[in-house]
Amino acid sequence: MPIGLPADPGTLRNHSTWFIIYGVVMCLFGLFAIAAPGIATLAVGLTMGWLLLLGGAMGIVAVFSSGRAAPGFWWNLLTAIICVLAGLSLLLRPVSGVITLTIILAAYLLASGVGHIMLAIGYRSQIPNAWIWMLFSGVVDIVLGLIIVSGMPGSAIWVLGLLVGINLLMAGIALIMAALAVRKAAIAA
């Protein structure tokens, strides 16, 4: 399921104003990332670094809290340590980690695109005026993923921020259009 869009069209209809605001904010962040892709790339790298570091630290605490007798203790400990080390690596050398993050983004966009398309097909009968926007958003995600894969590694420094910006912009537009479509359908009914 795409980020931000509820599974139930009724929820979207009941809270359409908030989803429109959310969509506008996503569009604004997307436009900023498109205008300053290097800054957006650095922000993504640092955010991932902090998430990995904090997640790994919490994992270490959880592993030791459960005790050595817990199933998978050593695997869980190893995974948590790797998360901490990956987070530290991204925080200490964010530019070096951008290539890896770019590959991860490509995989995410490809998977997200497939998810958007499947969701659009499911929404086709429930939200007839908005499903095409979800389909378009999914196609854009897949195209962006393929652009990343084809431009590696030279474009990794700026492509991450630019593509995140385009993704945010398209997801924001899709969210706004879906919220407006359910509003229009509710008024017509």
C-alpha positions in Angstrom: 0.0 0.0 0.0 1.4 3.4 -0.8 2.4 5.7 2.0 -0.4 7.8 3.4 -3.4 6.3 1.5 -5.9 4.4 3.7 -7.2 1.0 2.7 -10.8 2.0 3.3 -12.3 4.6 0.9 -14.7 5.6 3.7 -11.8 6.8 5.9 -10.4 8.8 2.9 -13.9 10.4 2.4 -14.4 11.1 6.2 -11.0 12.8 6.5 -10.5 14.1 3.0 -9.4 17.6 4.2 -6.6 16.1 6.2 -5.5 13.9 3.3 -5.5 17.0 1.0 -3.3 18.9 3.5 -1.1 15.8 3.8 -0.9 15.7 0.0 0.0 19.4 -0.3 2.8 19.0 2.3 4.2 16.0 0.4 4.1 18.0 -2.8 6.0 20.9 -1.1 8.7 18.6 0.3 8.9 16.9 -3.1 9.4 20.3 -4.8 12.1 21.2 -2.3 13.9 17.9 -2.9 13.7 18.4 -6.6 15.2 21.9 -6.3 18.0 20.9 -4.0 18.7 17.2 -4.7 22.1 17.2 -3.1 20.7 18.4 0.2 17.8 15.9 0.0 20.3 13.1 -0.7 22.4 14.1 2.4 19.2 14.3 4.5 18.1 10.9 3.4 21.5 9.4 4.2 21.7 11.0 7.6 18.1 10.0 8.5 18.8 6.4 7.5 22.0 6.5 9.6 20.1 7.7 12.7 17.3 5.2 12.2 19.8 2.3 11.8 21.8 3.4 14.8 18.8 3.9 17.1 17.1 0.7 15.8 20.3 -1.3 16.3 20.8 0.1 19.8 17.2 -0.8 20.7 17.8 -4.2 19.2 20.8 -4.8 21.5 18.8 -3.7 24.5 16.0 -6.1 23.5 18.4 -9.0 22.9 20.1 -8.7 26.3 16.7 -8.1 28.0 15.4 -11.4 26.7 18.5 -13.2 27.9 20.9 -15.7 26.2 18.5 -18.5 26.5 16.1 -16.8 24.1 15.7 -18.4 20.7 17.9 -16.7 18.1 19.9 -14.7 20.6 23.1 -14.7 18.6 21.5 -14.0 15.3 19.5 -11.1 16.8 22.6 -9.8 18.5 24.5 -9.9 15.3 21.7 -8.2 13.4 21.5 -5.4 16.0 25.3 -4.9 15.9 25.3 -4.7 12.1 22.5 -2.1 12.3 24.5 0.0 14.7 27.6 -0.3 12.5 25.7 0.6 9.4 24.1 3.5 11.1 27.5 4.8 12.3 28.9 4.3 8.9 26.2 6.4 7.3 26.6 9.1 10.0 30.3 9.3 9.8 30.6 9.0 6.0 27.2 9.8 4.5 28.4 10.4 1.0 30.0 6.9 0.9 26.7 5.3 2.0 24.7 7.1 -0.7 25.5 4.4 -3.3 24.1 1.7 -1.1 21.1 3.8 -0.2 20.5 4.5 -3.9 20.4 0.8 -4.7 17.9 0.4 -1.8 15.8 3.2 -3.1 15.7 1.6 -6.5 14.4 -1.6 -5.0 11.9 0.3 -2.9 10.6 2.3 -5.9 10.2 -0.8 -8.0 8.3 -2.6 -5.2 6.3 0.5 -4.4 5.4 1.0 -8.1 4.0 -2.6 -8.3 2.1 -2.0 -5.0 0.6 1.3 -6.4 -0.5 -0.4 -9.6 -2.1 -3.3 -7.7 -3.9 -0.9 -5.4 -5.1 1.2 -8.3 -6.6 -1.8 -9.9 -8.3 -2.6 -6.6 -9.6 0.9 -6.3 -10.8 1.1 -9.9 -14.4 0.1 -8.9 -14.5 1.9 -5.6 -13.0 5.2 -6.6 -13.5 5.4 -10.4 -12.3 9.0 -10.8 -9.0 8.5 -8.8 -7.7 5.1 -9.6 -5.9 6.3 -12.8 -3.8 8.7 -10.6 -2.7 5.8 -8.4 -1.9 3.8 -11.5 0.1 6.7 -12.9 1.9 7.1 -9.6 2.9 3.4 -9.7 4.2 3.7 -13.2 6.2 6.7 -12.3 7.7 4.8 -9.3 8.8 1.9 -11.6 10.3 4.3 -14.2 12.2 6.1 -11.4 13.6 2.8 -10.1 14.8 1.9 -13.6 16.4 5.3 -14.0 18.4 4.7 -10.8 19.6 1.3 -11.9 20.7 2.5 -15.3 22.6 5.6 -14.0 24.7 3.9 -11.3 27.1 4.8 -9.8 27.9 8.2 -11.2 24.6 9.9 -10.5 24.2 8.5 -7.0 25.1 11.7 -5.3 22.2 13.7 -6.7 19.7 11.1 -8.0 18.6 9.9 -4.5 17.3 13.4 -3.5 15.9 14.1 -6.9 14.0 10.8 -7.1 12.7 11.0 -3.6 11.5 14.5 -4.5 9.7 13.2 -7.6 8.2 10.3 -5.6 6.9 12.7 -2.9 5.5 15.0 -5.5 3.7 12.2 -7.3 2.4 10.5 -4.1 1.1 13.9 -2.9 -0.7 14.6 -6.2 -2.2 11.1 -6.1 -3.4 11.6 -2.5 -4.9 15.0 -3.3 -6.7 13.6 -6.4 -8.0 10.6 -4.5 -9.3 12.8 -1.6 -11.0 15.2 -4.1 -12.5 12.3 -6.0 -14.2 10.8 -2.9 -15.4 14.3 -2.0 -17.0 14.7 -5.4 -18.5 11.2 -5.2 -20.0 11.9 -1.8 -21.5 15.2 -3.0 -23.0 13.5 -6.1 -24.5 10.7 -4.0 
